[in-house]
Amino acid sequence: MKILVTGTAGFIGYHLAKRLCERGDEVVGLDNINDYYDVNLKYGRLEDSGIDRDEIVYGEAVQSKKYDNYKFIKLDLEDREGLEDLFRKEKFDKVCNLAAQAGVRYSLTNPYAYVDSNIVGFINLLECCRHNDIKHLAYASSSSVYGLNESQPFSTHDNVDHPISLYAASKKSNELMAHTYSHLFKLPTTGLRFFTVYGPWGRPDMALFLFTKAILEDKPIDVFNNGDMQRDFTYIDDIVEGVVRVIDNPPKGNPDWSGLNPDPASSKAPYKIYNIGNNAPVGLMDFIKAIEKKIGKEAKKNMLPMQPGDVKSTYADVSDLIEDLGYKPNTSIEEGISKFVDWYLDFYDKERK
């Protein structure tokens, strides 16, 4: 297959592009390489994929030196003409959209970034898929869409109409927009609600990265809600395995779906929503202990109240993922943290040199 993967300078997109290349798909990666966080990490991911930083020019494809079946283009999803031109030239079979303005807390102070990237960018992508006979659009949603929902584990069959951050609202909007295109134009779409993804090459604004960096530098870590939080931490390899299975299995529509009792996770249209989470929440203090054990040093803790936009707990119901695709994430938190810390020490040792 020929697959467009957006967000390939990002955490999940980088790992997914490599996985698809290694199994033999033809992959075009896209990213705008914005400065939401350290661009050197983004370029590091690209260079690990064989994309030479010095060859990157906006709007021009760069061939990977590592994978014959991979090329990268620096492009904004908001660039409608550039995106339309890319689709016309490349004639993709499928699209996986992992490009987005991420982060709950950042959305409190930079709301327009979320509308530009996550709403405008997404409608441009939907239009390109509609007009270019795309066989399947898989796209990143987020566990944050569950918002004020307190029924756990979080189920895709539950109503999610009470987001508590603009980031979450933008992701819920993507799901609604996708359904419209599935209904009107028979475009198969699958939304993936990721639960706290972590692992090597992870984002610097996520807890594992922040905690590891602070502990190693003997600086205090910020522990919100005084540590009384849980997250369904999901290792990156498990996420990628789930995404690949979803890409390979476009939804066909649910013949039993009824407008009298509408199921939010499916439709008569070729539309589906999945959770991808570990289905095993970990307490924040236990998470910190696992990092301390791996590093061999105790963290200095700055205990703080709950942050606006945060939720106390996340817990994924992955029964649909198991039933439809025969898959459930299973990497332990100890194994995942160990691999991340090893990568962190190696990557930043090389950076210093």
C-alpha positions as CSV (number, residue, x, y, z in Angstrom):
1,M,0.0,0.0,0.0
2,K,1.0,3.6,-0.4
3,I,0.2,5.4,2.9
4,L,0.4,9.1,3.9
5,V,1.4,9.4,7.5
6,T,1.1,12.9,8.9
7,G,3.1,14.0,12.0
8,T,6.2,11.9,11.2
9,A,8.5,14.2,13.0
10,G,6.3,13.6,16.0
11,F,6.4,10.8,18.6
12,I,3.8,8.3,17.3
13,G,4.2,9.3,13.6
14,Y,7.9,8.6,13.7
15,H,7.4,5.1,15.1
16,L,4.5,4.3,12.8
17,A,6.3,5.4,9.6
18,K,9.3,3.1,10.5
19,R,7.0,0.2,11.2
20,L,5.2,0.5,7.9
21,C,8.4,0.9,6.0
22,E,9.9,-2.2,7.6
23,R,6.9,-4.3,6.6
24,G,7.1,-3.1,3.0
25,D,4.5,-0.3,2.5
26,E,5.4,2.8,0.5
27,V,5.2,5.7,3.0
28,V,5.2,9.4,2.6
29,G,5.7,11.3,5.9
30,L,4.5,14.8,6.4
31,D,5.2,17.3,9.2
32,N,5.5,21.1,9.6
33,I,8.2,20.7,12.3
34,N,6.8,23.4,14.5
35,D,8.5,24.6,17.6
36,Y,5.8,23.5,20.2
37,Y,8.7,21.6,21.7
38,D,12.4,21.2,21.0
39,V,12.8,20.9,17.2
40,N,16.2,19.1,17.6
41,L,14.2,16.1,19.0
42,K,12.0,16.2,15.9
43,Y,14.9,16.4,13.5
44,G,16.5,13.6,15.5
45,R,13.5,11.4,14.8
46,L,13.7,12.3,11.1
47,E,17.4,11.6,11.0
48,D,16.9,8.2,12.6
49,S,14.5,7.5,9.8
50,G,17.1,8.5,7.2
51,I,15.9,12.0,6.5
52,D,18.8,14.4,6.2
53,R,18.0,17.6,8.1
54,D,20.0,19.8,5.6
55,E,17.9,18.5,2.7
56,I,14.5,19.6,4.1
57,V,12.9,22.4,2.2
58,Y,9.2,23.4,2.6
59,G,7.0,21.7,0.1
60,E,9.7,19.4,-1.4
61,A,9.9,15.7,-0.8
62,V,13.1,14.3,0.7
63,Q,14.1,10.7,0.0
64,S,15.1,8.6,3.1
65,K,18.7,7.3,3.1
66,K,17.6,4.4,5.3
67,Y,14.4,3.2,3.6
68,D,14.0,3.1,-0.2
69,N,10.2,3.2,0.4
70,Y,10.1,6.3,2.5
71,K,10.1,10.0,1.7
72,F,9.3,13.0,3.8
73,I,7.7,16.4,3.0
74,K,7.7,19.5,5.2
75,L,4.1,20.8,4.9
76,D,1.4,22.4,6.9
77,L,-2.0,20.7,6.9
78,E,-3.5,24.3,6.8
79,D,-1.7,24.7,3.4
80,R,-4.7,23.6,1.3
81,E,-3.1,24.1,-2.1
82,G,0.1,22.3,-1.0
83,L,-1.9,19.4,0.4
84,E,-4.1,19.1,-2.7
85,D,-1.0,19.0,-4.9
86,L,0.6,16.3,-2.7
87,F,-2.5,14.1,-3.0
88,R,-2.7,14.6,-6.8
89,K,0.9,13.7,-7.3
90,E,1.2,10.7,-4.9
91,K,-2.1,8.9,-5.3
92,F,-2.3,7.4,-1.8
93,D,-4.3,4.3,-0.9
94,K,-4.7,5.2,2.7
95,V,-4.0,8.0,5.1
96,C,-3.1,8.0,8.8
97,N,-3.4,11.5,10.4
98,L,-1.2,11.8,13.5
99,A,-0.4,15.5,13.0
100,A,-2.0,17.8,15.5
101,Q,-1.4,20.5,18.0
102,A,-1.0,18.3,21.1
103,G,-1.2,19.1,24.8
104,V,-4.0,19.9,27.3
105,R,-2.3,22.6,29.2
106,Y,-0.9,24.5,26.2
107,S,-4.5,24.7,24.9
108,L,-5.4,27.0,27.8
109,T,-3.1,29.7,26.6
110,N,-2.8,29.1,22.9
111,P,-6.3,28.2,21.7
112,Y,-5.9,29.3,18.1
113,A,-3.1,26.8,17.5
114,Y,-5.6,24.0,18.1
115,V,-8.2,25.5,15.8
116,D,-5.7,26.0,13.0
117,S,-4.0,22.6,13.1
118,N,-6.7,20.3,14.5
119,I,-9.8,21.8,12.9
120,V,-8.7,23.6,9.7
121,G,-6.0,21.1,9.0
122,F,-8.4,18.2,9.5
123,I,-11.0,19.5,7.1
124,N,-8.3,20.0,4.5
125,L,-7.3,16.4,4.9
126,L,-10.9,15.1,4.8
127,E,-11.5,17.0,1.5
128,C,-8.3,15.6,0.0
129,C,-9.4,12.1,1.0
130,R,-12.9,12.6,-0.4
131,H,-11.6,13.8,-3.8
132,N,-8.8,11.3,-4.2
133,D,-10.5,7.9,-3.7
134,I,-8.8,7.2,-0.3
135,K,-9.7,3.7,0.9
136,H,-9.3,4.5,4.6
137,L,-8.6,7.5,6.8
138,A,-7.3,6.5,10.3
139,Y,-6.8,9.5,12.6
140,A,-5.6,10.3,16.1
141,S,-8.3,11.2,18.6
142,S,-7.5,11.3,22.4
143,S,-8.6,9.9,25.7
144,S,-9.1,13.5,26.7
145,V,-12.5,13.5,24.9
146,Y,-14.0,11.7,27.9
147,G,-13.8,14.9,29.9
148,L,-16.2,15.0,32.8
149,N,-17.3,11.4,32.2
150,E,-16.7,9.5,35.4
151,S,-17.9,6.0,34.3
152,Q,-14.8,3.8,34.1
153,P,-13.3,2.1,32.3
154,F,-13.9,4.7,29.5
155,S,-15.9,3.1,26.8
156,T,-16.3,4.3,23.2
157,H,-20.0,3.5,23.5
158,D,-20.4,6.2,26.2
159,N,-21.4,9.7,25.4
160,V,-18.5,12.2,25.4
161,D,-20.1,15.6,25.1
162,H,-18.4,17.3,28.1
163,P,-14.8,18.0,27.2
164,I,-12.8,20.2,29.7
165,S,-10.1,21.5,27.4
166,L,-10.0,23.0,23.9
167,Y,-7.6,20.2,22.9
168,A,-10.2,17.6,23.8
169,A,-13.0,19.6,22.1
170,S,-10.9,19.7,18.9
171,K,-10.4,16.0,19.0
172,K,-14.1,15.4,19.5
173,S,-14.7,17.7,16.6
174,N,-12.5,15.5,14.4
175,E,-14.7,12.5,15.2
176,L,-17.8,14.4,14.3
177,M,-16.3,15.8,11.1
178,A,-15.1,12.3,10.1
179,H,-18.5,10.8,10.6
180,T,-20.0,13.5,8.4
181,Y,-17.7,12.5,5.5
182,S,-18.2,8.7,6.2
183,H,-22.0,9.3,6.0
184,L,-22.1,11.7,3.0
185,F,-19.2,10.4,0.9
186,K,-18.8,6.8,2.1
187,L,-15.2,7.6,3.2
188,P,-14.1,4.9,5.7
189,T,-12.8,6.6,8.8
190,T,-11.5,5.3,12.1
191,G,-10.7,7.5,15.1
192,L,-8.2,6.3,17.6
193,R,-8.4,7.5,21.2
194,F,-4.9,7.1,22.5
195,F,-4.3,6.8,26.3
196,T,-1.1,8.5,27.7
197,V,1.5,7.2,25.2
198,Y,5.1,6.9,26.4
199,G,8.4,5.3,25.3
200,P,11.6,6.1,23.5
201,W,11.6,9.3,21.4
202,G,8.7,10.5,23.5
203,R,7.5,14.1,23.8
204,P,9.3,16.5,26.2
205,D,6.0,17.9,27.6
206,M,4.9,14.4,28.9
207,A,5.3,13.3,32.5
208,L,7.9,10.5,31.9
209,F,10.2,12.8,29.9
210,L,9.8,15.7,32.4
211,F,10.3,13.4,35.5
212,T,13.3,11.6,34.0
213,K,15.0,14.9,33.1
214,A,14.4,16.5,36.5
215,I,15.5,13.5,38.5
216,L,18.7,13.1,36.5
217,E,19.4,16.9,37.0
218,D,18.6,16.7,40.7
219,K,15.6,19.1,40.2
220,P,12.2,18.8,41.8
221,I,9.3,17.3,39.8
222,D,5.7,18.8,39.8
223,V,3.2,16.3,41.1
224,F,-0.3,17.4,40.4
225,N,-3.4,16.7,42.6
226,N,-0.8,15.8,45.3
227,G,-0.1,12.5,43.4
228,D,-3.7,11.3,43.6
229,M,-4.0,10.6,39.9
230,Q,-4.1,7.5,37.7
231,R,-3.2,7.2,34.0
232,D,-3.6,4.3,31.6
233,F,0.0,4.6,30.4
234,T,0.4,2.8,27.0
235,Y,3.8,1.9,25.5
236,I,4.5,3.2,22.0
237,D,5.1,-0.2,20.4
238,D,1.6,-1.3,21.6
239,I,0.1,1.9,20.2
240,V,1.8,1.3,16.8
241,E,0.6,-2.3,16.6
242,G,-2.9,-1.2,17.3
243,V,-2.7,1.6,14.6
244,V,-1.3,-0.8,12.0
245,R,-4.2,-3.3,12.6
246,V,-6.7,-0.5,12.3
247,I,-5.2,0.8,9.0
248,D,-5.4,-2.7,7.6
249,N,-9.1,-3.1,8.6
250,P,-11.3,-0.2,7.2
251,P,-14.7,-0.1,8.8
252,K,-17.7,-1.3,6.7
253,G,-20.5,0.2,8.8
254,N,-22.6,-1.4,11.5
255,P,-25.8,-2.9,10.0
256,D,-27.4,-3.1,13.5
257,W,-26.8,0.6,14.3
258,S,-30.1,2.4,15.1
259,G,-30.9,6.1,15.3
260,L,-33.4,5.2,18.1
261,N,-30.5,4.1,20.3
262,P,-27.4,5.5,18.6
263,D,-24.1,3.9,19.4
264,P,-21.4,6.7,19.5
265,A,-18.6,4.2,18.5
266,S,-20.1,3.2,15.2
267,S,-22.6,4.0,12.5
268,K,-24.4,2.6,9.4
269,A,-21.7,4.6,7.6
270,P,-18.1,3.2,7.4
271,Y,-17.1,4.8,10.6
272,K,-15.6,3.5,13.8
273,I,-14.0,4.7,17.1
274,Y,-11.5,2.6,19.1
275,N,-9.7,3.1,22.4
276,I,-6.0,2.1,22.4
277,G,-4.9,1.9,26.0
278,N,-3.2,-0.5,28.3
279,N,-6.4,-1.3,30.1
280,A,-4.4,-1.2,33.4
281,P,-4.3,2.2,35.1
282,V,-1.2,3.1,37.1
283,G,-1.2,5.4,40.1
284,L,1.0,8.5,39.6
285,M,3.1,7.8,42.7
286,D,3.7,4.2,41.5
287,F,4.7,5.6,38.1
288,I,7.2,7.9,39.8
289,K,8.6,5.0,41.9
290,A,9.2,3.0,38.8
291,I,11.2,5.8,37.3
292,E,13.2,6.3,40.6
293,K,14.0,2.6,40.7
294,K,15.3,2.6,37.1
295,I,17.4,5.7,37.6
296,G,18.5,4.7,41.1
297,K,17.7,8.1,42.6
298,E,14.7,9.5,44.6
299,A,12.8,12.4,43.1
300,K,12.4,15.7,44.9
301,K,8.6,16.2,44.7
302,N,6.8,19.5,44.4
303,M,3.2,18.6,45.5
304,L,0.6,20.8,43.7
305,P,-3.2,21.0,43.2
306,M,-5.0,19.7,40.1
307,Q,-4.3,21.7,36.9
308,P,-7.2,23.2,35.0
309,G,-8.2,20.9,32.1
310,D,-6.7,17.7,33.7
311,V,-8.7,14.7,34.7
312,K,-8.0,12.6,37.8
313,S,-8.1,9.2,36.1
314,T,-8.0,7.5,32.7
315,Y,-8.8,3.9,32.1
316,A,-9.4,2.4,28.6
317,D,-12.1,-0.2,27.8
318,V,-10.4,-2.0,24.8
319,S,-13.0,-4.7,24.4
320,D,-13.8,-3.6,20.8
321,L,-10.1,-3.7,19.9
322,I,-9.9,-7.2,21.2
323,E,-13.2,-8.4,19.5
324,D,-12.6,-6.7,16.1
325,L,-8.9,-6.9,15.7
326,G,-7.7,-9.6,18.2
327,Y,-5.4,-7.2,19.9
328,K,-4.7,-5.8,23.4
329,P,-1.7,-3.7,24.5
330,N,0.3,-5.5,27.2
331,T,3.7,-3.9,27.8
332,S,4.4,-3.5,31.6
333,I,5.1,-0.1,33.0
334,E,8.5,-1.3,34.3
335,E,9.6,-2.6,30.9
336,G,8.4,0.6,29.1
337,I,10.0,3.0,31.6
338,S,13.3,1.0,31.4
339,K,13.4,1.3,27.6
340,F,12.6,5.0,27.7
341,V,15.3,5.8,30.3
342,D,17.9,3.8,28.3
343,W,17.0,5.8,25.1
344,Y,17.0,9.1,27.0
345,L,20.5,8.6,28.4
346,D,21.8,7.5,25.0
347,F,20.2,10.3,23.0
348,Y,21.2,13.1,25.2
349,D,24.7,11.7,25.7
350,K,25.1,11.9,21.9
351,E,23.5,15.4,21.9
352,R,26.1,16.6,24.4
353,K,28.9,15.1,22.2
